Amino acid sequence: MIFIECKNWTSKIPVDEIGKFNNKMIKRKGSAKLGIFIAINGFTEKYNDEIKHLVRDGYVIAIIEGKDFVEFFDKSSSNITDFLKSKIIDSLL
């Protein structure tokens, strides 16, 4: 199972929203280890430390911001599978 959450807020998202998202995954009792968190207007601060902590706990959350979608759609040769794979790999590095 893959969890997906999208925040189309008018402001940037606080990083603690990633933790809240992860808690929703945990409540699924292990059935969701991969999540995709979309924040159209980005985050109020760096989220890398939060993501790395979750990876150590066995969860992978790929982060996608609005600017990532703009970049994706600007590339006429892009496909969604490669785009998502790259975001998942980014969360592991």
Secondary structure, DSSP 4 states (H G I P E B T S, - for coil): -EEEEEE--SSPBPTHHHHHHHHHHHTTTTS--EEEEEETT-BSS--HHHHHHHHHTT-EEEEEEHHHHHHHHH-TT--HHHHHHHHHHHHH-
